């Protein structure tokens, strides 16, 4: 077991290849320990080099609605009038704190996503 820092794309590919070989290693074994450490290094490299931005609030709402099979009319209870839902979903009006709380509770969208500016 020779573990090295992942500093570039070549190191990253090599680490992924090794990870694939030892993927089914049992915990507490030499390969199991290598798997755990390699996973941490790969995760760190990916976080630094391939960051994933949070979606804007409206995209997150649309995605969650699609997952749950909801339509815009289903948001009336959380947002208000049908016209207000339309304004929000077309980015003509901003979400209020009360709307954010209701959307978080009903759709389980993290508040960190909903409070972002758009």
Secondary structure, DSSP 8 states (H G I E B T S, - for coil): -------SHHHHHHHHHHHHHTTT--TTSHHHHHHHHHHHHHHHHHHHHS------HHHHHHHHHHHHT--GGGGHHHH-SHHHHHHHHTTSS---HHHHHHHHHHH---HHHHTS--
